[in-house]
Amino acid sequence: MILPISLQEQNLNAISEKSIEKSMHVDFALSNYINEAKYDVLGLSLNKIVRTPDDSGFTNYLNISDESFHSSGSTVEEDIADIMRGFQVSHPNVQSVYMGRENGAFVRSYAWENATDYDPRSRPWYILATENPDEVVITDPYIPITTPYVKIAISKALVDNDSNVYGVVGTDLNLVNLTGYISGIETDYEGEMVLTDHNGTIIACKNQSALFTNISNLLNNQTGTFLDSNEGVLVVDDGYFVYYTSPELGWKIGEIIPFNVINRQINDSILQILIFVIFALFLLSIITMFILNRTILRPLSDLTEVSTRIAETGDLDQEIREEKTDGEIKKLACSFKAMVEKIRKEEEERKNMEIQVADSIKQIEGNMGDMAILNDEIRNPLTVIVAWAEMADKEIRDKILEQVAIIDKIINSLDRGWLQSTKVWKFLNRYYGIHNRTDQDNKKEEDGKEEHR
Protein backbone atom coordinates (compact mmCIF):
# COMPACT_ATOMS: atom_id res chain seq x y z
CA MET A 1 0.00 0.00 0.00
CA ILE A 2 2.90 2.36 0.74
CA LEU A 3 4.81 1.48 -2.43
CA PRO A 4 2.28 2.88 -4.99
CA ILE A 5 2.00 6.15 -3.05
CA SER A 6 5.75 6.52 -2.90
CA LEU A 7 6.16 5.52 -6.53
CA GLN A 8 3.44 7.94 -7.63
CA GLU A 9 5.29 10.83 -6.03
CA GLN A 10 8.64 9.68 -7.41
CA ASN A 11 7.29 9.07 -10.92
CA LEU A 12 5.42 12.37 -10.92
CA ASN A 13 8.59 14.21 -9.89
CA ALA A 14 10.62 12.40 -12.54
CA ILE A 15 8.02 13.02 -15.25
CA SER A 16 7.56 16.67 -14.28
CA GLU A 17 11.33 17.23 -14.33
CA LYS A 18 11.57 15.62 -17.76
CA SER A 19 8.56 17.58 -19.02
CA ILE A 20 10.02 20.87 -17.76
CA GLU A 21 13.31 19.97 -19.41
CA LYS A 22 11.45 19.46 -22.71
CA SER A 23 9.65 22.77 -22.17
CA MET A 24 13.01 24.43 -21.74
CA HIS A 25 14.11 23.01 -25.09
CA VAL A 26 10.87 24.28 -26.66
CA ASP A 27 11.48 27.66 -25.04
CA PHE A 28 15.00 27.71 -26.46
CA ALA A 29 13.70 27.07 -29.99
CA LEU A 30 10.79 29.48 -29.50
CA SER A 31 13.04 32.24 -28.13
CA ASN A 32 15.40 31.79 -31.05
CA TYR A 33 12.43 31.97 -33.42
CA ILE A 34 11.14 35.20 -31.85
CA ASN A 35 14.60 36.71 -31.43
CA GLU A 36 15.37 36.05 -35.04
CA ALA A 37 12.18 37.87 -36.00
CA LYS A 38 13.13 40.73 -33.65
CA TYR A 39 16.58 41.07 -35.22
CA ASP A 40 14.95 41.12 -38.66
CA VAL A 41 12.63 43.95 -37.59
CA LEU A 42 15.57 45.76 -36.06
CA GLY A 43 17.43 45.48 -39.34
CA LEU A 44 14.37 46.77 -41.21
CA SER A 45 14.13 49.76 -38.88
CA LEU A 46 17.74 50.67 -39.66
CA ASN A 47 17.15 50.88 -43.41
CA LYS A 48 17.83 54.43 -44.59
CA ILE A 49 14.87 54.55 -46.94
CA VAL A 50 12.50 53.28 -44.24
CA ARG A 51 13.92 55.88 -41.85
CA THR A 52 13.14 58.77 -44.22
CA PRO A 53 11.99 61.52 -41.84
CA ASP A 54 9.85 63.37 -44.39
CA ASP A 55 6.49 61.57 -44.30
CA SER A 56 4.25 64.41 -45.48
CA GLY A 57 3.49 62.60 -48.74
CA PHE A 58 2.72 59.18 -47.22
CA THR A 59 -0.74 57.59 -47.40
CA ASN A 60 -3.04 58.51 -44.55
CA TYR A 61 -6.24 56.64 -43.73
CA LEU A 62 -7.68 59.19 -41.31
CA ASN A 63 -10.96 61.00 -41.94
CA ILE A 64 -11.50 59.71 -45.44
CA SER A 65 -14.32 57.99 -47.28
CA ASP A 66 -14.28 55.31 -49.92
CA GLU A 67 -14.97 57.87 -52.62
CA SER A 68 -12.09 60.13 -51.68
CA PHE A 69 -9.54 57.48 -50.79
CA HIS A 70 -6.51 57.01 -52.96
CA SER A 71 -2.92 56.02 -52.29
CA SER A 72 -0.45 58.86 -52.33
CA GLY A 73 1.77 57.00 -54.77
CA SER A 74 4.89 58.97 -53.75
CA THR A 75 8.21 57.61 -54.92
CA VAL A 76 9.63 57.30 -51.38
CA GLU A 77 6.54 55.45 -50.18
CA GLU A 78 6.74 53.05 -53.13
CA ASP A 79 10.42 52.39 -52.37
CA ILE A 80 9.57 51.64 -48.72
CA ALA A 81 6.69 49.38 -49.81
CA ASP A 82 9.08 47.50 -52.16
CA ILE A 83 11.49 46.91 -49.25
CA MET A 84 8.62 45.70 -47.07
CA ARG A 85 7.33 43.34 -49.76
CA GLY A 86 10.80 41.89 -50.18
CA PHE A 87 11.03 41.41 -46.41
CA GLN A 88 7.64 39.69 -46.32
CA VAL A 89 8.47 37.37 -49.20
CA SER A 90 11.78 36.34 -47.60
CA HIS A 91 10.09 35.63 -44.27
CA PRO A 92 7.23 33.12 -44.77
CA ASN A 93 6.00 33.45 -41.19
CA VAL A 94 5.47 37.21 -41.58
CA GLN A 95 1.84 38.02 -42.37
CA SER A 96 2.38 41.69 -43.14
CA VAL A 97 4.95 44.50 -42.84
CA TYR A 98 3.94 48.09 -42.07
CA MET A 99 5.02 51.46 -40.75
CA GLY A 100 3.11 54.19 -38.89
CA ARG A 101 4.12 57.80 -38.47
CA GLU A 102 3.37 60.46 -35.88
CA ASN A 103 1.25 62.39 -38.35
CA GLY A 104 -1.06 59.36 -38.72
CA ALA A 105 0.39 58.15 -42.02
CA PHE A 106 0.46 54.41 -42.58
CA VAL A 107 2.50 52.45 -45.12
CA ARG A 108 2.00 48.72 -45.80
CA SER A 109 3.84 46.17 -47.88
CA TYR A 110 0.57 45.75 -49.76
CA ALA A 111 -1.73 48.78 -49.65
CA TRP A 112 -5.35 48.42 -48.71
CA GLU A 113 -7.80 48.74 -51.55
CA ASN A 114 -10.50 50.33 -49.43
CA ALA A 115 -10.42 53.02 -46.82
CA THR A 116 -10.52 51.80 -43.24
CA ASP A 117 -10.29 54.96 -41.14
CA TYR A 118 -7.19 53.39 -39.57
CA ASP A 119 -5.05 55.29 -37.06
CA PRO A 120 -1.74 53.41 -36.42
CA ARG A 121 -1.01 55.56 -33.37
CA SER A 122 -3.86 53.90 -31.47
CA ARG A 123 -2.69 50.32 -32.15
CA PRO A 124 -0.90 48.26 -29.42
CA TRP A 125 2.19 47.69 -31.54
CA TYR A 126 2.66 51.43 -32.03
CA ILE A 127 1.98 52.42 -28.42
CA LEU A 128 4.26 49.74 -26.97
CA ALA A 129 7.12 50.67 -29.31
CA THR A 130 6.89 54.37 -28.48
CA GLU A 131 6.94 53.53 -24.76
CA ASN A 132 10.12 51.50 -25.27
CA PRO A 133 11.94 53.34 -28.09
CA ASP A 134 15.27 51.59 -27.53
CA GLU A 135 13.88 48.06 -27.72
CA VAL A 136 12.28 45.73 -30.22
CA VAL A 137 8.96 44.94 -28.54
CA ILE A 138 6.43 42.12 -28.84
CA THR A 139 2.74 42.73 -28.31
CA ASP A 140 0.24 40.40 -26.72
CA PRO A 141 -1.65 38.21 -29.18
CA TYR A 142 -4.34 40.23 -30.91
CA ILE A 143 -6.80 40.04 -33.82
CA PRO A 144 -5.95 42.46 -36.63
CA ILE A 145 -8.61 44.47 -38.39
CA THR A 146 -8.07 42.80 -41.76
CA THR A 147 -8.01 39.07 -40.79
CA PRO A 148 -9.78 36.82 -38.28
CA TYR A 149 -6.53 35.15 -37.25
CA VAL A 150 -4.83 36.04 -33.99
CA LYS A 151 -1.30 37.35 -34.40
CA ILE A 152 1.51 38.95 -32.49
CA ALA A 153 3.23 42.12 -33.63
CA ILE A 154 6.95 42.80 -33.42
CA SER A 155 7.79 46.49 -33.75
CA LYS A 156 10.60 49.01 -33.35
CA ALA A 157 10.33 52.78 -32.91
CA LEU A 158 12.04 55.15 -35.37
CA VAL A 159 13.99 57.74 -33.36
CA ASP A 160 15.73 60.86 -34.71
CA ASN A 161 19.01 62.34 -33.52
CA ASP A 162 17.22 64.21 -30.77
CA SER A 163 15.72 60.96 -29.42
CA ASN A 164 12.27 61.91 -30.66
CA VAL A 165 10.02 59.15 -31.97
CA TYR A 166 8.63 59.94 -35.38
CA GLY A 167 7.35 56.54 -36.42
CA VAL A 168 7.22 52.78 -35.77
CA VAL A 169 8.07 49.83 -38.04
CA GLY A 170 6.32 46.53 -37.35
CA THR A 171 5.54 43.07 -38.63
CA ASP A 172 2.73 40.61 -37.93
CA LEU A 173 3.63 37.00 -37.16
CA ASN A 174 0.86 34.56 -37.88
CA LEU A 175 0.39 32.28 -34.84
CA VAL A 176 -1.10 29.55 -37.01
CA ASN A 177 2.43 28.49 -37.92
CA LEU A 178 3.46 28.72 -34.28
CA THR A 179 0.49 26.56 -33.32
CA GLY A 180 1.54 23.99 -35.88
CA TYR A 181 5.04 23.99 -34.47
CA ILE A 182 3.90 23.52 -30.88
CA SER A 183 1.22 20.93 -31.71
CA GLY A 184 3.73 18.98 -33.82
CA ILE A 185 6.07 18.45 -30.88
CA GLU A 186 6.05 14.80 -29.87
CA THR A 187 5.88 14.27 -26.11
CA ASP A 188 7.14 11.26 -24.18
CA TYR A 189 3.97 10.77 -22.14
CA GLU A 190 1.11 10.97 -24.66
CA GLY A 191 0.61 14.52 -23.49
CA GLU A 192 -0.40 17.75 -25.19
CA MET A 193 1.72 20.89 -25.35
CA VAL A 194 0.10 24.24 -24.53
CA LEU A 195 1.59 27.71 -25.01
CA THR A 196 0.14 30.80 -23.34
CA ASP A 197 1.21 34.41 -23.04
CA HIS A 198 1.88 36.07 -19.70
CA ASN A 199 -1.84 36.81 -19.31
CA GLY A 200 -2.81 33.17 -19.71
CA THR A 201 -4.18 33.43 -23.25
CA ILE A 202 -3.68 30.16 -25.12
CA ILE A 203 -1.77 30.94 -28.30
CA ALA A 204 -0.77 27.40 -29.33
CA CYS A 205 -2.22 23.93 -28.67
CA LYS A 206 -3.56 20.88 -30.51
CA ASN A 207 -7.16 21.63 -29.62
CA GLN A 208 -8.11 24.30 -32.17
CA SER A 209 -11.26 25.24 -30.27
CA ALA A 210 -9.18 26.25 -27.25
CA LEU A 211 -6.94 28.64 -29.21
CA PHE A 212 -6.93 32.23 -27.95
CA THR A 213 -9.12 31.38 -24.99
CA ASN A 214 -7.94 31.89 -21.44
CA ILE A 215 -6.21 29.08 -19.56
CA SER A 216 -8.71 29.61 -16.71
CA ASN A 217 -11.16 27.42 -18.64
CA LEU A 218 -8.78 24.55 -17.98
CA LEU A 219 -7.31 25.44 -14.60
CA ASN A 220 -10.32 27.11 -12.96
CA ASN A 221 -9.31 28.32 -9.48
CA GLN A 222 -5.68 27.29 -10.03
CA THR A 223 -5.16 29.99 -12.65
CA GLY A 224 -3.68 32.41 -10.12
CA THR A 225 -1.07 29.87 -9.06
CA PHE A 226 -0.24 29.23 -12.71
CA LEU A 227 0.25 32.92 -13.52
CA ASP A 228 2.18 33.80 -10.35
CA SER A 229 4.72 30.95 -10.36
CA ASN A 230 7.50 30.19 -12.83
CA GLU A 231 7.00 26.42 -12.89
CA GLY A 232 5.05 23.69 -11.16
CA VAL A 233 2.55 20.85 -11.42
CA LEU A 234 -1.24 21.32 -11.25
CA VAL A 235 -4.01 18.70 -11.22
CA VAL A 236 -6.60 19.12 -13.98
CA ASP A 237 -9.59 17.02 -14.98
CA ASP A 238 -7.79 14.44 -17.10
CA GLY A 239 -4.27 14.51 -15.72
CA TYR A 240 -1.41 16.67 -14.52
CA PHE A 241 -0.48 20.03 -16.02
CA VAL A 242 3.28 20.63 -15.87
CA TYR A 243 4.32 24.16 -16.87
CA TYR A 244 7.43 26.30 -17.29
CA THR A 245 7.81 30.06 -17.82
CA SER A 246 10.14 31.40 -20.51
CA PRO A 247 12.54 33.78 -18.74
CA GLU A 248 12.96 35.87 -21.92
CA LEU A 249 9.47 35.95 -23.43
CA GLY A 250 7.40 35.60 -20.27
CA TRP A 251 5.23 33.02 -22.05
CA LYS A 252 4.31 29.81 -20.34
CA ILE A 253 4.85 26.39 -21.87
CA GLY A 254 2.86 23.52 -20.40
CA GLU A 255 2.19 19.85 -20.99
CA ILE A 256 -0.95 17.97 -20.02
CA ILE A 257 0.02 14.43 -18.94
CA PRO A 258 -2.86 11.91 -18.58
CA PHE A 259 -3.33 10.07 -15.30
CA ASN A 260 -3.04 6.68 -17.00
CA VAL A 261 0.55 7.46 -18.02
CA ILE A 262 1.55 7.88 -14.37
CA ASN A 263 -0.44 4.79 -13.35
CA ARG A 264 1.13 2.72 -16.11
CA GLN A 265 4.61 3.76 -15.06
CA ILE A 266 3.74 3.02 -11.43
CA ASN A 267 2.53 -0.48 -12.37
CA ASP A 268 5.66 -1.07 -14.44
CA SER A 269 7.84 0.12 -11.56
CA ILE A 270 5.98 -2.09 -9.07
CA LEU A 271 6.35 -5.08 -11.39
CA GLN A 272 10.07 -4.45 -11.79
CA ILE A 273 10.52 -4.01 -8.05
CA LEU A 274 8.54 -7.18 -7.28
CA ILE A 275 10.59 -9.18 -9.80
CA PHE A 276 13.77 -7.84 -8.26
CA VAL A 277 12.53 -8.54 -4.71
CA ILE A 278 11.49 -12.10 -5.60
CA PHE A 279 14.85 -12.75 -7.24
CA ALA A 280 16.64 -11.19 -4.28
CA LEU A 281 14.62 -13.31 -1.82
CA PHE A 282 15.35 -16.44 -3.84
CA LEU A 283 19.07 -15.64 -3.92
CA LEU A 284 19.00 -14.71 -0.23
CA SER A 285 17.26 -18.01 0.59
CA ILE A 286 19.97 -19.98 -1.22
CA ILE A 287 22.72 -18.05 0.57
CA THR A 288 20.92 -18.40 3.91
CA MET A 289 20.45 -22.16 3.48
CA PHE A 290 24.11 -22.54 2.54
CA ILE A 291 25.21 -20.57 5.60
CA LEU A 292 22.75 -22.39 7.89
CA ASN A 293 23.90 -25.76 6.56
CA ARG A 294 27.54 -24.85 7.04
CA THR A 295 27.25 -23.16 10.43
CA ILE A 296 24.27 -24.89 12.14
CA LEU A 297 22.72 -27.89 10.39
CA ARG A 298 25.91 -29.81 9.56
CA PRO A 299 27.55 -29.26 13.00
CA LEU A 300 24.30 -30.29 14.72
CA SER A 301 24.07 -33.36 12.50
CA ASP A 302 27.65 -34.33 13.39
CA LEU A 303 26.94 -33.90 17.11
CA THR A 304 23.73 -35.95 16.79
CA GLU A 305 25.57 -38.73 15.00
CA VAL A 306 28.32 -38.83 17.65
CA SER A 307 25.81 -38.85 20.51
CA THR A 308 23.85 -41.67 18.80
CA ARG A 309 26.99 -43.83 18.44
CA ILE A 310 27.85 -43.23 22.10
CA ALA A 311 24.31 -44.16 23.16
CA GLU A 312 24.28 -47.34 21.03
CA THR A 313 27.84 -48.61 21.62
CA GLY A 314 28.81 -46.95 24.89
CA ASP A 315 32.14 -46.14 23.22
CA LEU A 316 33.27 -42.73 24.42
CA ASP A 317 36.30 -42.69 22.12
CA GLN A 318 34.54 -40.66 19.40
CA GLU A 319 35.97 -37.76 17.40
CA ILE A 320 34.12 -34.52 18.04
CA ARG A 321 35.04 -31.73 15.64
CA GLU A 322 35.12 -28.16 16.90
CA GLU A 323 33.76 -25.56 14.47
CA LYS A 324 36.16 -22.89 13.28
CA THR A 325 33.58 -20.11 13.38
CA ASP A 326 32.51 -18.53 16.62
CA GLY A 327 28.96 -18.90 17.85
CA GLU A 328 26.57 -20.96 19.93
CA ILE A 329 27.18 -24.11 17.87
CA LYS A 330 30.91 -23.95 18.60
CA LYS A 331 30.17 -23.50 22.31
CA LEU A 332 27.79 -26.47 22.18
CA ALA A 333 30.40 -28.66 20.47
CA CYS A 334 33.07 -27.63 22.98
CA SER A 335 30.71 -28.30 25.90
CA PHE A 336 29.71 -31.70 24.47
CA LYS A 337 33.35 -32.63 23.93
CA ALA A 338 34.25 -31.53 27.47
CA MET A 339 31.33 -33.56 28.85
CA VAL A 340 32.41 -36.72 26.96
CA GLU A 341 36.01 -36.26 28.13
CA LYS A 342 34.83 -35.88 31.71
CA ILE A 343 32.63 -39.00 31.44
CA ARG A 344 35.55 -40.93 29.91
CA LYS A 345 37.85 -39.95 32.77
CA GLU A 346 35.21 -40.81 35.38
CA GLU A 347 34.65 -44.19 33.66
CA GLU A 348 38.35 -44.95 33.78
CA GLU A 349 38.48 -43.94 37.44
CA ARG A 350 35.42 -46.15 38.16
CA LYS A 351 37.03 -49.15 36.47
CA ASN A 352 40.24 -48.63 38.42
CA MET A 353 38.22 -48.33 41.63
CA GLU A 354 36.36 -51.57 40.83
CA ILE A 355 39.64 -53.37 40.34
CA GLN A 356 40.91 -52.10 43.67
CA VAL A 357 37.62 -52.99 45.39
CA ALA A 358 37.68 -56.47 43.84
CA ASP A 359 41.21 -57.04 45.05
CA SER A 360 40.29 -55.82 48.53
CA ILE A 361 37.19 -58.04 48.62
CA LYS A 362 39.21 -61.03 47.56
CA GLN A 363 41.60 -60.28 50.36
CA ILE A 364 38.68 -60.01 52.76
CA GLU A 365 37.27 -63.23 51.36
CA GLY A 366 40.50 -65.01 52.10
CA ASN A 367 40.65 -63.60 55.57
CA MET A 368 37.03 -64.59 56.31
CA GLY A 369 37.62 -68.10 54.97
CA ASP A 370 40.66 -68.41 57.13
CA MET A 371 38.56 -67.21 60.04
CA ALA A 372 35.98 -69.94 59.43
CA ILE A 373 38.69 -72.60 59.32
CA LEU A 374 40.21 -71.12 62.41
CA ASN A 375 36.90 -71.55 64.26
CA ASP A 376 36.73 -75.25 63.34
CA GLU A 377 40.35 -75.78 64.27
CA ILE A 378 39.87 -74.10 67.68
CA ARG A 379 36.77 -76.22 68.54
CA ASN A 380 38.59 -79.50 68.11
CA PRO A 381 41.31 -78.70 70.74
CA LEU A 382 38.62 -77.36 73.06
CA THR A 383 36.80 -80.72 72.88
CA VAL A 384 40.03 -82.47 73.89
CA ILE A 385 40.61 -79.96 76.69
CA VAL A 386 37.07 -80.55 78.04
CA ALA A 387 37.68 -84.30 77.96
CA TRP A 388 40.89 -84.01 79.93
CA ALA A 389 39.31 -81.55 82.32
CA GLU A 390 36.72 -84.19 83.29
CA MET A 391 39.50 -86.29 84.63
CA ALA A 392 41.01 -83.51 86.75
CA ASP A 393 40.10 -82.36 90.27
CA LYS A 394 36.87 -80.53 90.69
CA GLU A 395 38.49 -77.19 91.43
CA ILE A 396 40.79 -77.36 88.39
CA ARG A 397 38.03 -78.80 86.21
CA ASP A 398 35.71 -75.92 87.06
CA LYS A 399 38.32 -73.34 86.21
CA ILE A 400 39.20 -75.06 82.94
CA LEU A 401 35.55 -75.45 81.92
CA GLU A 402 34.91 -71.81 82.79
CA GLN A 403 37.66 -70.67 80.40
CA VAL A 404 36.52 -73.16 77.77
CA ALA A 405 33.01 -71.68 78.00
CA ILE A 406 34.41 -68.20 77.49
CA ILE A 407 36.36 -69.34 74.41
CA ASP A 408 33.27 -71.20 73.10
CA LYS A 409 31.20 -68.10 73.57
CA ILE A 410 33.70 -66.08 71.53
CA ILE A 411 33.68 -68.72 68.77
CA ASN A 412 29.86 -68.78 68.74
CA SER A 413 29.92 -64.99 68.41
CA LEU A 414 32.25 -65.31 65.41
CA ASP A 415 29.94 -67.94 63.90
CA ARG A 416 26.95 -65.64 64.25
CA GLY A 417 28.93 -62.86 62.52
CA TRP A 418 29.75 -65.30 59.76
CA LEU A 419 26.11 -66.18 59.28
CA GLN A 420 25.13 -62.51 59.23
CA SER A 421 27.68 -61.85 56.43
CA THR A 422 25.83 -64.26 54.10
CA LYS A 423 23.90 -61.32 52.59
CA VAL A 424 27.18 -59.55 52.01
CA TRP A 425 28.48 -62.59 50.14
CA LYS A 426 25.36 -62.73 48.03
CA PHE A 427 25.78 -59.04 47.10
CA LEU A 428 29.44 -59.59 46.28
CA ASN A 429 28.57 -62.69 44.29
CA ARG A 430 25.83 -60.90 42.34
CA TYR A 431 27.61 -57.65 41.45
CA TYR A 432 31.30 -58.58 41.62
CA GLY A 433 31.35 -62.36 40.98
CA ILE A 434 33.02 -63.16 44.37
CA HIS A 435 32.06 -66.50 46.06
CA ASN A 436 32.29 -67.81 49.63
CA ARG A 437 35.33 -69.98 49.96
CA THR A 438 33.31 -72.67 51.70
CA ASP A 439 30.88 -72.69 48.82
CA GLN A 440 33.82 -72.90 46.45
CA ASP A 441 35.24 -75.88 48.39
CA ASN A 442 31.85 -77.61 48.43
CA LYS A 443 31.54 -77.03 44.73
CA LYS A 444 35.01 -78.47 44.13
CA GLU A 445 34.13 -81.50 46.29
CA GLU A 446 30.90 -82.08 44.40
CA ASP A 447 32.79 -81.73 41.12
CA GLY A 448 35.32 -84.30 42.33
CA LYS A 449 32.65 -86.77 43.29
CA GLU A 450 30.96 -86.32 39.95
CA GLU A 451 34.22 -87.05 38.18
CA HIS A 452 34.77 -90.13 40.38
CA ARG A 453 31.33 -91.46 39.47
N, C-alpha and C positions, 0 to 999 in steps of 0.2 A: 504493500500500500504506500510505503514511503518512497519507493524507487520511482514510480511514475511521476510523482509530484516533483521530486528532485530532478528527474530527467527533463520534465517539461520546462522547468526554469533554466536548466543548462542548455537545452536545445533552443529555447527561445532566445537566450542571450547569444548563442553562437549564430543563429540565423539572423538576428537583428544586427549583429556586428558585420556579418557578411553582406547583408542587404545595404547597410550604411556605407560599407566599402564600395559596393557597386554604385550607390548613389553618388559617391565622391568621384568615381570615374565618369559617370554621366555628367556631373557638374563640371568636371574638367573639360570634357568635350563641348558642353553647352557654353561654358565661359569662353572657350577658344572661338566658338562659332559667333558669339555676340561680340567679343573683342575684335575679331576680324572685321565684322560689319562696322564697328565703331571706328576702327582705323581707316576703313574705306571712306566713311563719312568725313572723318577728319581730313583725309587727303582731298576730298571733293571741296571741302570748305576752304582749302588753301589755294585752290585754282584761281589764277589772277582774273580770268574772265568772269568767274562766278562771283568774285569779290568786287566787281565793278561798283563803285559807290554811287554812281549816278543812276538812279532807278526811276527817274521822272517819266520815262517812256515805256515802262513795263505795264503789262496787263493788270487791270484792277477790276475786281468783281463786286465792288461795293456800289450800292445804290444805282443798279442798272436793271433794265428789263430785257426780255428776250429780243424785243425789236431793236433796241439800241446797242445790244452787246456785239462787240467785235474785238478780236485780238489786235493788240497794238502792232504786231508785226515788225517791231524794231529789229535792227541788225544785231545789236548786243543781246537782246532777249532770245533771238533765234540761235545765236552761238551758244548761249547758256543752255537752251533746250537741247541742242545737239549733244553737248557734253553730258547732260543728264540722261538722254536716251542711250548714249553709249555706255554709261555707267549701269543703267538698268539692264541692258542686254547682256553685259558681261557678268552680271550678278543675278542668277536665276531666282534666288530667294527674295529679291527686292520686288515689291509690288508696284511701287511708284517712287519717283524722285521729284522733289519740289523745293521751292525757296519762297519765303515770305519776307517782306520789307516793312519798315516802320511806317511807311506811308500807306500801307494796306495792299500794296501790289503783291501779286502772287504768280509765280512762274512754275509750270510743271513740265515734266519730260514730254508729256502728251497733253496738249491743251484741251480743256473742256469745250464741248461743242455748244453747250447751252449755258446761260447765265445761272449762277447758283446763289448770288448774294453772299459770297464766302469771304469772311474776314480771317486771315491767317493769324492775326494777333490775338484772337480769342481761343485758339486751339491749344490743347495741352502741350503738344510738342514745341510750340513757339514760346509759351509762357515758361516752361521748365528750362529751356535753353537760355532765355534771357536772365533767368534767376541764377544760372550757373554758367556764366559766359566763358569760363576757362575750361570747361569740361564738355566731353561728348556725353549727352544724357540719353536715358532710355525712359520712355513713358510707360505707364501701366497699360495693359491691354485695353484696346478701345475699338469701337466700330466706326469706321470712316463714313463719311456722308455718301460716297459713291458706290460702296459695296456692302453686302451684308456680312462679310467675313471679318472676324475680330483680328486685329493686327497690333503690333507694337511699333512705335516710331522711335528712330534714332536720329538725333538732331544735334547741330552745333551752331552756336551763335557766331555771327560775323561782327567783328569788333574793329573799329578804326584805330588810328595811332593814339587817339586821346582816350582809348578804352571805352568808347561809346558804342553801344550795340545798334547796328543799323539794319540788321536782317538775320534770318536763321535759315540754314540749309538742313533738310531732313530727308529721310527715306522711310518707307513703310515695309516692314518685314511681315510676310504672310505667315501666320501661325499654323496654317494647314500643313505646311512642310515640317514645321517643328513638331506638330502632333504626330505626323507619320514617323518621324525619327524616334520620338519617345515611345510610341506604341509598338514600334518594330524591335525594341530592345527585348532580347530573350532573357527571362529571369530564371533563376535556379530552382524556384519553389512554386512554379505554376502561378505566380503572382501577376499583378497588374501595376505598371508604373503610372504615377500621377505627378503632374507638374503644376504648381500654383505660383502666383506672384505673392508679394509680401502681404497682400490684403486677403489672401485665401481664395482668390479667383482661379478656377481650374482652367489652365491654358493648354494642357496637353494630357490626353488619356485615351485608352482604347474605346471607352464608351462615348460615342459621339454625342449622345443626348445629354451627357454631363458636362460637355465643353462650355466654358465661360459661365458656369454656375458657381456658386460659392461652396467651399468645402464643408460649410456648416450643414449642408444637406446630408453629408456622410458622417460627420463627426458629432453633430448635435451639440450637447453641452460640453464637449471636449475641445471645441474649436479654440477657445481662449488659450488652453494649454498648448495647442498646436502652434498658434501664432506667436506665443510669448517665449517658447523654448527653441533652441537650435536643433535639437535632435531628441528622439525618444521613440517609445512604442505605445500605441493606443489600441484599445479593443473596440472593434466595430462589429457590425452585425454578422458578417461572414468570416471574419478572421482578425488578424492583427495588422495594424497600419504602422509601418516603420518609416520614419521620415528623417530628412537631413536638410539643413539650410545652407544654401550657397553663400559663402562668406563674401563673395564679390558682387553677385547679382541680388542677393537677398531673397531669391526665389526658393521655394521649398520643393524638394524631390522626395516622393514617398513611394512605397510599395505595399500593396495589399496582399498579405500572405494568408491563404485559407487555413482554417483550423485543421483540416484533414492532413495537411502537409506536416504540421507539428506532430499530430497523433501518429502518423505513419512513421516518422523518424523516431518517436518515442518507442513504438512497438518494435522497430528494427533494433534500436539500442537495447531494449529489454531482452530481445531474443539473443543478441550477441553476448550480452552479459550473462544470461542464463547458460548459454552454450559454454562460455568460458568458465563459469562457476562449476558446472557439471564436470567438465574436463579437469578442472583444478581439484575438485573433490575426489574424482576417480584416481588422479595421480597421487593426491594426498593419502588416500586409502591404501594404495599400493605401498607407498613409502612408510606409512604407519604400520602396516602389517609386517613389512620387512624388519622395521626397528623393533616392534613388539616380539616377533619371532626370535630375533637375535638377542634381545636384552631380557625378555621375560619368559616367553613360551618355551624356548629350547632349554634354558637353564632350569626351569621348573620341571620340564620333562626329564632331564638328566637326574635331578634330585629325586623325583618320583621313582625312576627306574632303580636308583641305588637303594632307596629305602625299601622297595619291593623285594630286591634280592636279599637284603639283610633280614627282612621279615620271613622270607621263605627258607633261606639256608642257614640263618644265624651267623653267617660269616661276616665279621666286622672288617675284614681286610679288603675294603672296597675303595676304589679311586674316586675321590670327590674333587671335581675341578672347581677352582675359584675363578669367578668372572673377572675380566680385566677392567671393565667399566665399574665406576662407583654407583652405588644405589642400594635399594632395599634387597634386591635379589642377591647381590654380593654379600651383604650382611647375613642374609638367610643361609647362603652356602657356607660361609665361614662359621656361623653358629652350629649348623648341622655337622660340619666336619669336626668342630671342637667337641660336640656332644658324642659323636662316634668314637673319637680318640679317648675321651674320658671313660666311656663304657668299656672300650677295649682294655684300658689300663685297669679298671676295676675288675674286669673279668679275669685278667691275668693274676691280679692280687687275690681274687677269690679262689682260683685254682691252686695257687701256692698255699693259701691258708688251708684248703681242704687236704692237701698233701700233708701239711704239718699236723693237722688235726687227726688224720688217719694214722700217721706214725705214732702220735701220742696215745691214741685209743688202743692201738696194737700193743703199745707198751703197757697201758693199763690192763689190757686183756691178759697179757702174760702175768702181770703182777697178781691179778685177781685169780687166775688159774692156779698160780703157785700158792696163793692163800688158801684156796679150797683143798689142795693137796696137803698143805701144812695142817689144816684142821684134822684131816683123816689120820695123818701121821702122828699127831699129838694124842688123839683118842686111844690109839692102840697102846702106847706106853702107859697111859693113865689106867687102862684096864688091868695091866700087869701090876701097876703100883697098888691098885685097890685089892687085887688078889693077895699080894704079899702083906698088905696092911691087915688083912683079916687074921693073919697068923701072928701078928705082933700083940704086945700088951694093949690093954684097953686104952690106957692114957695115950700111948703113941699112936694107936690106931685111930683114935678120935681126932688127933691133931692132923694126921696124914689125910684122913677122909675130909676133914674140913678144908684143907688146901686143895684137895682134888675137886671138891665141890665148887670152890672158887674158880679153878681153872676151867671146869666143865661149863660153868656159867658164862665165862668169857667166850668159850668156843661156841656155845649156843647163840650168844649175842652176834658173833661173827656169821654164824649160819643164817640167822634171821636177816642180817644185812645182805647176805648173798642172795637170799630169796627175794628180798625187796628190789634188788638190782636187775631182776629178770626183765622188767619193762625197759630198763635202760638198754639191755642187750637186744631186745626186740627192735628198739628204735635204731640202734647202731646197725643191726642186721638189715633193717629195711632200707635205710638211707645211705649207709656207708659200706654195706656188704661184710660186716665184721661179725663172726660167730663166737659163741661160748666155747671155750676150749673143751669143756666136758662134752658138749654136744658134738664137737669135732671128733673127740676120741670115740664116743659111742658110734658115730657114723663110720669111723675107720674100722671099729670092731665088727659092726654089722657088715661092712663091705668085705672084711676078711672072712667072715663066716660064709657069706654068699659065695665067695671064690672057692672056699673049701668044699662046699656042697657041689 
